[in-house]
Amino acid sequence: MNHEGVINRYRQWMDLPEGVEPVTLLEGNTPLIPVPALADELGGNFDLYIKFEGLNPTGSFKDRGMTAAITMAKAKGAKSVICASTGNTAASAAAYARRAGMRAIVLIPDGKVALGKLAGAIAYGAEVIQIPGSFDEALAFVVEISQKSDVELVNSLNPYRLEGQKTAAFEICDTLGKAPDWLCLPVGNAGNITSYWMGFTQYHAVKQSGLPQILGVQAAGSAPLVLGHAVDHPETVATAIRIGNPARGEEALNAAEKSGGRIIAVTDEEILAAQTLLASNGIWVEPASAAGIAGLKAQIAAGQIDPHGKKIVAVCTGHGMKDPDIITSRMTKPTLVPANFDAISAFIQGGK
């Protein structure tokens, strides 16, 4: 097992200055989990893996990019960093900034952030500002603030974020021995799909590892890249991808096209059904993280992807504990049984 963090592990592949000291929480090295039972349910006769990024230190894939962004912010002498966030970026920025001894300021859209993510940002010591409006409006504010002050922007517009996030592609190739045939992942602000394509193309140029086709998946109520225009009021249960005007939208479309893949939309119902499927295979993810599997299932059912004999990787970007509300709000209450052996045993055995 490698426990040195993504910068030390893949420094030769990253566009970072020589000699910078990594700010790290030993992120990366997340498992590529085979899920044969789920593959059988989706059509069988192919190898399906989950790249579970929810096992990064703050519970999401954002840590890969944040270690690089905060490392460079510290190297440049920044004392404060800022980001707009639907939750995961806020928690990651706060954790890495505090690790570096820096101030972390996050802007979040009012009422549009899962409590598990907000709690993380607060726990790590972020100064959280909530504004009426959308993520896209929050992003516009932090971009302007960073341009007019010495506060460093650490959203995915920061190029070092992509340098860190692309390391997930390297890990997949290292584990499988080559690139998968298909990579399926959620698309929100579109930095992740952009960074994966960067990573696969860079690795292939040196190691001839192959290139995957990429299936990017948006939520139907927040699908600007599918619709072809910004969405003013995006709505979806998948809060992490509730973004109406992706900062890396053009790069995402380019990645999908050049890979021979596509970007599609799925409904909230399909996303929640995929979340349940993953949980039944022992992998609990936040709703947005299930979008890749939801999209794969829909494409197989429609005959748009023939999975037979293929190696397919679905990226799950955040842990289920990031957004537990969707589960707790729908669950049935625990059964109340008298505190004695006979009653408990009868219940377990199906008695009354």
N, C-alpha and C positions, 0 to 999 in steps of 0.2 A: 504494500500500500504506500502511496506517495502522499506525504503530508507537508509539503513545502510551499503551498500556495501557487496560484497560476503564473505569477510573474517569474518566480524562480524556476518553475518547471519548464515554462515555454518562453523564457526571455529571448532566446535566439530567433523566435518567430514573431516577436512583438516589436512594434515601432516605438520603442522607448529609449531615451538617452542612456548612454553607458553610465553605470555607477549610481543610478538612483536607488535609494534604499526603499524596498517595498513596505507599504503599509498593508499588512495582511492579517486576516483571521483564519488563515489556512483554508481558504475557499477552494472550490473545484474538487476534482477527483470524485465526482458524484457517480453513483452506480448506473450501469446500463442493465436494467432488469428484464430478463426474458419473461414474457407472459404468454405461454403457449395456449392456456385455456381461453384467454381473450382472443387470440388469433383464431382458434377454432370457432368461437362465437361469431367472429366477423367473416368467416368464410373458409378458414383452415388452409393447410398446406402452404404456409409461409412462416417465416421467422419474424416475430414482432417483439420489439424491445421498447421499454420506457426509459428515457433519459430523465432521471428524477432529480431535477434541480432544486426541489423543495428541501433537499438535505444539505444545502449550503448553510453557512453560519447563521444568517438572519432569515433563513427559510425560503429564499427565492434566488433565481438566476441573476438578479441584479448585483449580487456580490462580486461576480466575475468582472464586470465592468467597473464597479465602484473601487475595487482595490487599485486599478490602474488610474482612474480619475483622481482619487484622493492622493495616491502616491505622487502624481505629477503636480497637483495643487500644493502639496507640502514642499516639493522640490523647488517650486517657484516662489515659495515664501508666503503663500496665502494664509490668512488667519481665519477666514470664514468661507463656507461654501453654501450654495443655495440650489434648490431644485423645486420644480412643481411635481406633484405626484398623485396617483390614485392609491398609493399606499406602500407598495413594495420598494420603490425607489427611496421614499422617505425613510423607511426603517434602515435600509442599507446605507444611505448617505449618513444618517445619524451615527450608526455604529462605527463606520470607518473614520468619520471625521473625529469622533471622540477618541478613537484609537490613536489618531494622529495629534491629539491635543488641540483640535480646531473647533470652531463654532459651526453648528449646522442649523440652517434656516430652511424650513419647508413650507410651501404653499399648497394647500389642498382645496379641492372644490367642496363647498358646503353640502353635507349629506350624501356624498358620493364615495366615501371611503369606508371599507370594512373595518369594524372596530378592532379586530385582531392586528391589523396593520397599523392603525393609528396608535394603539397601545405600544407597539414595538418602537415606533418613532419617539414616543414620549419616554419610554423606559431607557432608551439610549441617550436621552438628553437633548433631543432636538427642540428648537423653538418653532412651534407649529402655528402657522397663520392660516385661518380658514376664510375663504372668500365666496360670496355668491357667484354662481356661474359654473362653467365647465373647466375640465382639465386644460383645454386648449387656451382658455383665457388666462388661467394661472401660469401656463408656460410662457405666454407673451409677456406677462409681468416680470417673471424671473429673468428672462432673456434681457429685457430692458434694464433691469437693475444691475445685472452683471456687466452690461456694456457701459454703464454710467458710474461704476464704483469698482473697488478692488475685491469685491466678493466673487468667488469663482463659481461658475455654472457647472453642475455635475449631472445634468440631464443627458440623454443619449445624443444630443447635439454636440456634446463634448466628444471629440474624436477618440480620446483614450478609452472611453466607455466601450466602444466597438473593439478596440484592441484587446481588452480583457474578455469580452463576451465571446469573441471568436474562438477562444481556447476550448470551448465545449465541442466544437467540430473536431479539433485535434484529438480530444479524448475519445470521441466516438470512433474515429479511424484507428487510433491506437488499440482500442479494445476489440474491434471487429476485424482488424487487419486491413480494412479498406473502408471506403464510404458505403453507406447503405444505398439501396436502390431508391428509396423514398425517405424523405424527412418531413414529418408533419408537425406543425407547431402553431400556437396562437399568434395573432397579429394585432397589436394595439398601436403603440407609437412607432412600431416597425423597425426599431433598432435591432431587435434580436434576429429577425429573419435576415436583415442586412449583414449582421456580423457573422452568422452561420455561413452564408454564402462566401463572405470574405475568407473565412477560415478554411472551408473546403477547397476553394480555388487555389489558395496559397499552398496548402498541403499537397494538393495534387500536382502542382507545378514542380515540386521537388521530389515527392515520394511516389508519384503515379498511383495515388490511392483511389482514383475514380471520383466522379461527381454524382451526387444524388439529384433526383428530381425533387423539387420542394413544393409541398402543399401548405400554403399559408391559410389560416382560418380566422375569419372575423365573425363577430356576433351579428345577427341579422339587423338588430336595432342600432348597430354601430359599425357599419360596413362601408366606409367612404371609398376604399380601394376597389370594392366590388361595384359600387354604384357609379363611380367615376367622378364624384364630387364630395366636398366636405359635408358633414352632417352637423347641423347647428345644435341639435339637442339629442345627442346619442343616449340610448337607453338599453341596458342589458343587465341581467343578473350577474354577469361576469364582469365585476367592477374593474378588474385589472386591465381590461381591453375596452373600457367605455371611453373611447377617444374618437372624436369626430374629424380631426384633421391631423393625421400622423406626421410627425416631424421628418421621418425618414420614408415617407410614402413612395417617392419616386425610386429610391434605391430598392425598396421592397418589391415593387412591380418589376424592376429590372432583374432582380434576383430570381423571381419566379419565372420570368420569361426566358432568361438565359439558361436556367436549369431544365427547361422543358416541362416545368410544372405550372401551377396556377394558384390564384388566391380566390377562395370561395367564402360564402357566408352560411352559417347554420343558425337554427333557432335556439332560443334559451332552453326550450324543452329538450332539444337534442343534446345541448351541452350538459344539462343536469342528468340526462340518461347516461351520458358517457362518464360523468363523475361517479355515478352509481356502479357502472361496469368496472371502472378502475378500482373502486373500493372493494368490490367483490373479489378482486384479485390481490387485495392487501395493500393497495396504494391509494392513500387518501390525499387528494389534491384540491386546491381551491377551484371554483367553477371555471374561471378563465383557462386554467391549466388543462382542462378536459376538452378544450375546443379542438385540439389536434386529433384526438381519437374520434370526436364527433364528426369531424370533417372526413377522416379516413373511412369511417363506417358509412357515411352518406355516399362517398365516391365509389366505394366497392358495391354498394347496393344499386347504384345507378349505372354500373358497368363502366365507369370512367377510369377506375384503377383496377387492373387485374393483379391481385396480390400473389398469385400462385408461384412458388419457387423464389420469391423475393425476400430480401432483408429490408424490413421497414422499421424505422425509429420514430416514435412519437415523443416530443419534448413536453414534459410537464414542468411548468415554470415555477410553481409555488406550492407550498405545503397546505394541506387542508386546514390546519390550525390558523392560517392567515385569515380565513373567512368562514368561521364555523356557523355563522348566523343562518345560512341557508339550510343547514342540516338541523339545527336546534329548532328553527321555526316550523319545520315540517314533521318533526319526529313525534311519535306517540309517547306518552308519558310512561316511565317505568312501571311495571306491574307491582302493586303493593301486596305483599304476602305476609301473613303473620310470622313472627320471629320464632318459629319452632321447626324441628327437623321434618315432622310429618307433612306440614303444609308446604314447605319448600320442596320436599321430595315429590309430593303429589303434583305440584305445579310442573316440575321438570319432567315427570313421567307422563304429563298430559292429563292428569286427574283434575278433579274439581275441589 
